[in-house]
Amino acid sequence: MKKYVITGSIGHICKPVIEGLVKAGREVHVITSSSNKVQAIESLGAKAVTGSLFDAAFIKKAFEGAEVVYTMIPPIWQTSDWKASQLEVVNNYIQALTGNQTVKYVVNLSSVGAHIGTGTGPIDAASALEKELNKLSGIQVKHLRPTFFYYNFLSQLPMLKHAGIMGGNYGEQKIALTSPADIAEAALEELLALNFKGNSVRYINSDERTGNEIAEVLGNAIGKKFPWVVFTDDQLLKGLQDGGLSLTHASAFVEMGAAQRSGNLLEDYQKNKPAFSKTKLEDFAKEFKAAYAG
């Protein structure tokens, strides 16, 4: 029985991954920063390991004895420097894996655009983690690069309700989209098969639509017609800050959107595009409708 360590607690992607690993008879340890989630984790048949990803000694101890590790950089909201906080987590993972004698495989949740390295906002740290993992000797690494999460559109509900629009500083070109359920399915497949060698990349994508097509599908779901507005970078930055985001987060999202608009974000994805996963925008529209009504 292989011992797995899963970072990411029981979020949208991790929970079905944990359930699948337990069902397959694997020993699963789940890192969580919240003691409130211990019971929920253990009810899935996994062992909860409580601590902070910002604690290098804790991560090193948590990885001891594991043969397979699933890594991801979590959302970090309480920080004045988002990238620095992300890179702290990256460094702690690498310290914990360097010299570790038991870990043979890492499945790493990265992102579309990680091939670039800089100028992609929050994706820069995912790129850094990829590069550092690839330097480790004796560990086989699979990087999962999903595209834009459908549920990110839920953050636009306040703007839709108050201004009757959706939008971003991109959207005239096709936006590659995906579902956490499809990402979880791919992650579980890689974690169970462990048939990758060296370091390699797997893109995960469920659909592609322009901003106006997204607005049309989601509008049909809620019975409203509204446009997708392409903002300037300055307009988006102001809008995000007015909506309560700190400068470090707002500027990073603007940078990521600009990379999408330029086409750079999807450049490598376009060269290595996979078959679409099963969850389409119309499927997500049902979730969007429920959230809009809530």
C-alpha positions in Angstrom: 0.0 0.0 0.0 1.6 3.3 -1.1 1.4 6.2 1.2 0.1 9.4 -0.4 0.4 12.9 1.0 -2.2 15.4 -0.5 -1.8 19.1 0.0 -4.9 21.3 -0.6 -7.1 20.0 2.2 -10.6 19.0 0.9 -11.2 21.7 -1.7 -13.0 21.4 -5.1 -10.3 19.3 -6.6 -8.8 17.5 -3.6 -11.9 16.0 -2.1 -12.8 13.7 -5.1 -9.1 12.8 -5.4 -8.9 11.7 -1.8 -12.1 9.7 -2.2 -10.7 8.0 -5.2 -7.4 7.1 -3.6 -9.1 5.7 -0.5 -11.5 3.7 -2.6 -8.5 2.2 -4.4 -7.0 1.1 -1.1 -4.2 3.7 -0.8 -3.0 5.2 2.5 -3.9 8.9 2.3 -2.6 11.7 4.5 -4.1 15.1 3.9 -2.5 18.4 4.9 -4.9 21.0 6.2 -4.3 24.3 8.0 -7.7 24.1 9.7 -8.4 21.9 12.7 -12.1 22.3 11.8 -11.6 20.1 8.7 -10.0 17.2 10.5 -13.3 15.3 11.1 -14.4 15.8 7.5 -11.1 14.5 6.2 -11.1 11.5 8.4 -14.7 10.7 7.5 -13.4 10.2 4.0 -11.0 7.4 5.3 -7.9 9.6 5.2 -5.6 10.8 7.9 -5.6 14.6 8.6 -2.2 16.3 9.2 -2.8 19.7 10.6 -0.3 22.5 10.1 0.8 25.4 7.9 2.3 25.3 4.4 4.4 28.3 5.6 6.1 26.1 8.2 9.0 24.4 6.5 9.7 22.0 9.3 6.1 20.9 9.4 6.0 20.2 5.6 9.3 18.2 5.8 7.9 16.0 8.6 4.5 15.6 6.8 6.3 14.3 3.6 8.3 11.7 5.5 7.6 8.2 4.6 5.4 9.2 1.6 5.9 7.6 -1.8 3.6 9.9 -3.7 2.9 13.6 -3.1 0.3 15.9 -4.6 1.4 19.5 -4.5 -0.4 22.7 -5.2 -0.1 26.4 -4.2 -3.2 27.3 -2.3 -5.1 30.6 -2.5 -3.4 33.1 -0.2 -5.5 36.2 0.6 -3.9 37.5 3.9 -0.7 38.9 2.5 0.7 42.2 1.3 2.9 40.5 -1.3 1.1 37.6 -3.0 4.0 36.4 -5.1 6.4 36.4 -2.1 3.9 34.3 -0.1 3.4 31.9 -2.9 7.2 31.5 -3.4 7.5 30.8 0.3 5.3 27.7 -0.1 7.3 26.7 -3.2 10.5 26.9 -1.2 9.0 24.8 1.6 7.9 22.1 -0.8 11.3 21.9 -2.4 13.1 21.8 1.0 10.9 19.0 2.1 11.5 17.0 -1.0 15.2 17.6 -1.3 17.0 14.6 0.3 13.7 12.8 0.9 14.5 9.1 0.4 10.9 7.8 0.0 9.1 10.2 -2.3 9.3 8.8 -5.9 6.4 10.6 -7.6 4.9 14.1 -7.5 1.7 15.1 -9.2 1.8 18.9 -9.2 -1.2 21.1 -9.8 0.2 23.9 -12.0 -1.6 26.1 -14.5 -1.9 27.0 -18.2 0.6 29.7 -18.8 3.3 28.2 -16.5 5.5 27.8 -19.6 6.1 31.6 -19.6 7.7 32.1 -16.2 7.1 35.8 -15.6 4.4 38.4 -16.4 1.4 36.1 -15.6 0.4 37.3 -12.2 -0.4 34.4 -9.8 0.8 31.8 -12.4 4.4 33.0 -12.0 4.7 31.0 -8.8 3.2 27.9 -10.4 5.9 28.2 -13.1 8.6 28.5 -10.4 7.3 25.4 -8.6 7.5 23.5 -11.9 11.1 24.5 -12.5 12.2 23.6 -9.0 10.5 20.3 -9.0 12.1 19.4 -12.3 15.5 19.9 -10.7 15.0 17.2 -8.1 16.8 13.9 -8.7 15.1 10.5 -8.3 11.6 12.0 -8.4 9.2 11.6 -11.3 7.0 14.6 -11.8 3.7 15.2 -13.7 2.6 18.8 -14.0 -1.1 19.3 -14.4 -1.9 22.5 -16.3 -5.6 23.2 -16.2 -7.2 26.2 -18.0 -9.5 28.9 -16.5 -11.8 27.5 -13.8 -15.5 27.9 -14.6 -16.2 28.8 -11.0 -14.1 31.9 -11.3 -17.1 33.5 -13.0 -19.0 33.3 -9.8 -16.8 36.2 -8.5 -18.5 38.4 -11.2 -22.0 37.9 -9.8 -21.9 41.2 -7.8 -20.9 43.2 -11.0 -23.6 41.3 -13.0 -26.3 42.1 -10.4 -25.4 45.8 -10.0 -24.1 46.8 -13.4 -25.7 44.2 -15.7 -22.4 43.2 -17.3 -19.6 40.6 -17.1 -16.1 41.1 -18.4 -12.3 41.3 -17.9 -9.3 42.8 -19.6 -9.6 40.0 -22.2 -12.3 38.1 -23.9 -12.3 38.9 -27.6 -10.4 35.7 -28.3 -11.4 32.2 -27.1 -10.9 31.5 -23.4 -9.9 28.0 -22.5 -12.1 26.8 -19.6 -12.3 23.8 -17.3 -14.1 22.3 -14.4 -12.6 21.2 -11.0 -14.3 17.9 -11.5 -12.4 17.3 -14.7 -9.2 18.3 -13.1 -9.8 16.0 -10.2 -10.5 13.1 -12.6 -7.2 13.7 -14.4 -5.2 14.1 -11.1 -6.6 10.9 -9.8 -5.8 9.1 -13.0 -2.2 10.2 -12.8 -1.9 9.5 -9.0 -3.2 5.9 -9.4 -1.3 5.0 -12.7 2.1 6.5 -11.7 3.3 5.7 -15.2 5.1 8.9 -15.9 8.9 9.3 -16.1 11.1 12.3 -15.7 9.1 15.4 -15.8 6.1 16.0 -18.1 3.1 18.2 -18.6 -0.6 17.3 -19.0 -3.1 20.1 -20.0 -6.7 19.8 -18.9 -9.4 21.7 -20.8 -13.2 21.3 -21.0 -14.4 24.0 -23.4 -13.4 27.1 -25.3 -15.6 30.3 -25.6 -15.2 34.0 -26.3 -16.3 36.4 -23.7 -19.5 37.2 -25.6 -20.3 33.5 -25.9 -19.8 33.0 -22.2 -22.2 35.9 -21.5 -24.7 34.4 -23.8 -24.7 30.9 -22.3 -24.7 32.2 -18.7 -27.3 34.8 -19.6 -29.6 32.2 -21.1 -29.3 30.2 -17.8 -30.5 33.1 -15.7 -33.0 34.5 -18.3 -31.1 37.8 -18.8 -29.3 39.3 -21.7 -26.0 41.1 -20.9 -22.7 41.9 -22.6 -19.2 40.8 -21.9 -17.2 44.1 -21.6 -13.5 44.2 -22.4 -11.9 46.6 -19.9 -8.6 48.4 -20.1 -6.0 47.2 -17.6 -6.4 50.4 -15.6 -10.2 50.1 -15.6 -9.9 46.5 -14.3 -7.3 47.4 -11.7 -9.6 50.1 -10.3 -12.7 47.9 -10.5 -11.0 45.1 -8.6 -9.7 47.4 -5.9 -13.1 49.1 -5.6 -14.5 45.6 -5.1 -12.3 45.1 -2.1 -9.2 43.3 -3.5 -5.8 44.5 -2.3 -3.3 46.0 -4.7 -1.1 42.9 -4.7 -4.0 40.6 -5.8 -5.7 43.1 -8.1 -2.5 43.9 -10.0 -1.7 40.2 -10.4 -5.1 39.4 -11.8 -4.7 42.3 -14.3 -1.3 40.9 -15.3 -2.8 37.4 -15.9 -5.6 38.9 -17.9 -3.2 40.8 -20.1 -1.3 37.6 -20.8 -4.6 36.0 -21.9 -5.4 39.0 -24.1 -2.0 38.9 -25.8 -2.3 35.2 -26.6 0.9 34.4 -24.6 -1.0 32.5 -21.9 -2.3 29.9 -24.3 0.6 29.6 -26.6 2.0 26.3 -25.4 -1.4 25.0 -24.7 -2.4 25.6 -28.3 0.6 23.5 -29.4 -0.3 20.6 -27.0 -4.1 20.9 -26.8 -5.7 17.8 -25.4 -9.1 16.4 -26.1 -11.8 18.2 -24.3 -12.9 16.8 -20.9 -16.6 16.2 -20.3 -17.9 19.3 -18.4 -19.1 22.0 -20.8 -20.0 25.6 -20.1 -23.6 24.7 -20.3 -23.1 22.3 -17.5 -21.5 25.0 -15.3 -24.4 27.4 -16.3 -26.7 25.3 -14.0 -24.3 26.0 -11.0 -24.1 29.7 -12.1 -27.9 29.9 -12.2 -28.2 28.5 -8.6 -25.6 30.9 -7.3 -27.2 33.9 -9.1 -30.5 33.0 -7.4 -28.9 32.5 -4.0 
